[in-house]
Protein backbone atom coordinates (compact mmCIF):
# COMPACT_ATOMS: atom_id res chain seq x y z
CA UNK A 1 0.00 0.00 0.00
CA UNK A 2 2.86 2.38 0.78
CA UNK A 3 4.22 2.26 -2.80
CA UNK A 4 0.79 3.01 -4.27
CA UNK A 5 0.49 6.01 -1.93
CA UNK A 6 3.84 7.28 -3.15
CA UNK A 7 2.85 6.61 -6.74
CA UNK A 8 -0.27 8.78 -6.62
CA UNK A 9 1.59 11.46 -4.70
CA UNK A 10 4.36 11.51 -7.31
CA UNK A 11 1.86 11.50 -10.16
CA UNK A 12 -0.08 14.39 -8.66
CA UNK A 13 3.16 16.33 -8.17
CA UNK A 14 4.31 15.70 -11.74
CA UNK A 15 0.85 16.63 -12.97
CA UNK A 16 0.98 19.95 -11.10
CA UNK A 17 4.39 20.67 -12.65
CA UNK A 18 2.97 19.90 -16.11
CA UNK A 19 0.08 22.29 -15.54
CA UNK A 20 2.46 25.03 -14.35
CA UNK A 21 4.59 24.61 -17.47
CA UNK A 22 1.46 24.63 -19.63
CA UNK A 23 0.16 27.81 -17.99
CA UNK A 24 3.44 29.55 -18.78
CA UNK A 25 2.73 28.99 -22.50
CA UNK A 26 -0.69 30.67 -22.51
CA UNK A 27 -1.14 34.08 -24.10
CA UNK A 28 -1.37 36.81 -21.51
CA UNK A 29 -4.98 37.90 -21.88
CA UNK A 30 -7.68 38.63 -19.33
CA UNK A 31 -9.57 35.39 -19.89
CA UNK A 32 -6.52 33.12 -19.93
CA UNK A 33 -5.19 34.78 -16.78
CA UNK A 34 -8.46 34.19 -14.90
CA UNK A 35 -8.95 30.64 -16.19
CA UNK A 36 -5.27 29.92 -15.64
CA UNK A 37 -5.41 31.12 -12.04
CA UNK A 38 -8.38 28.85 -11.37
CA UNK A 39 -6.62 25.92 -13.06
CA UNK A 40 -3.45 26.54 -11.06
CA UNK A 41 -5.37 26.47 -7.77
CA UNK A 42 -7.39 23.35 -8.51
CA UNK A 43 -4.60 21.33 -10.11
CA UNK A 44 -2.07 21.96 -7.33
CA UNK A 45 -4.75 21.27 -4.73
CA UNK A 46 -4.97 17.64 -5.88
CA UNK A 47 -1.47 16.78 -4.67
CA UNK A 48 -1.69 19.00 -1.60
CA UNK A 49 -4.81 17.17 -0.43
CA UNK A 50 -3.24 13.77 -1.10
CA UNK A 51 -0.30 14.74 1.12
CA UNK A 52 -2.69 16.00 3.80
CA UNK A 53 -4.63 12.72 3.58
CA UNK A 54 -1.48 10.71 4.16
CA UNK A 55 -0.69 12.83 7.20
CA UNK A 56 -4.25 12.51 8.51
CA UNK A 57 -4.81 11.43 12.08
CA UNK A 58 -7.72 9.07 11.36
CA UNK A 59 -9.36 7.05 8.61
CA UNK A 60 -12.13 9.67 8.46
CA UNK A 61 -9.53 12.43 8.07
CA UNK A 62 -7.77 10.43 5.34
CA UNK A 63 -11.00 9.86 3.42
CA UNK A 64 -12.03 13.50 3.80
CA UNK A 65 -8.80 14.79 2.25
CA UNK A 66 -9.02 12.24 -0.58
CA UNK A 67 -12.54 13.54 -1.26
CA UNK A 68 -11.14 17.07 -1.49
CA UNK A 69 -8.46 15.86 -3.89
CA UNK A 70 -11.13 14.21 -6.05
CA UNK A 71 -13.20 17.42 -6.10
CA UNK A 72 -10.11 19.36 -7.14
CA UNK A 73 -9.46 16.88 -9.95
CA UNK A 74 -13.02 17.30 -11.20
CA UNK A 75 -12.70 21.08 -11.03
CA UNK A 76 -9.41 20.87 -12.92
CA UNK A 77 -11.16 19.01 -15.74
CA UNK A 78 -13.67 21.85 -15.98
CA UNK A 79 -11.01 24.57 -16.32
CA UNK A 80 -9.00 22.53 -18.83
CA UNK A 81 -12.15 21.96 -20.89
CA UNK A 82 -12.89 25.68 -20.96
CA UNK A 83 -9.36 26.53 -22.07
CA UNK A 84 -9.52 23.87 -24.77
CA UNK A 85 -12.94 24.88 -26.05
CA UNK A 86 -12.14 28.60 -26.20
CA UNK A 87 -9.27 27.78 -28.54
CA UNK A 88 -6.84 29.71 -26.32
CA UNK A 89 -4.43 26.80 -25.91
CA UNK A 90 -3.00 23.76 -27.66
CA UNK A 91 -5.71 21.09 -27.71
CA UNK A 92 -3.23 18.19 -27.77
CA UNK A 93 -1.53 19.40 -24.60
CA UNK A 94 -4.86 19.99 -22.89
CA UNK A 95 -6.16 16.58 -23.92
CA UNK A 96 -3.03 14.99 -22.45
CA UNK A 97 -3.55 16.92 -19.20
CA UNK A 98 -7.23 15.92 -19.19
CA UNK A 99 -6.26 12.28 -19.59
CA UNK A 100 -3.95 12.43 -16.58
CA UNK A 101 -6.54 14.33 -14.53
CA UNK A 102 -9.11 11.66 -15.32
CA UNK A 103 -6.70 8.89 -14.33
CA UNK A 104 -5.90 10.63 -11.04
CA UNK A 105 -9.62 11.13 -10.38
CA UNK A 106 -10.30 7.45 -11.10
CA UNK A 107 -7.57 6.33 -8.69
CA UNK A 108 -8.87 8.68 -6.01
CA UNK A 109 -12.48 7.60 -6.55
CA UNK A 110 -11.52 3.94 -6.37
CA UNK A 111 -9.53 4.52 -3.18
CA UNK A 112 -12.44 6.37 -1.58
CA UNK A 113 -14.88 3.57 -2.48
CA UNK A 114 -12.54 0.95 -1.01
CA UNK A 115 -12.19 2.95 2.19
CA UNK A 116 -15.95 3.38 2.51
CA UNK A 117 -16.57 -0.35 1.95
CA UNK A 118 -14.22 -1.22 4.82
CA UNK A 119 -16.44 0.50 7.38
Secondary structure as UniProt FT lines:
FT   HELIX           2..23
FT   TURN            24..25
FT   HELIX           30..54
FT   HELIX           59..85
FT   TURN            86..87
FT   HELIX           91..117
//
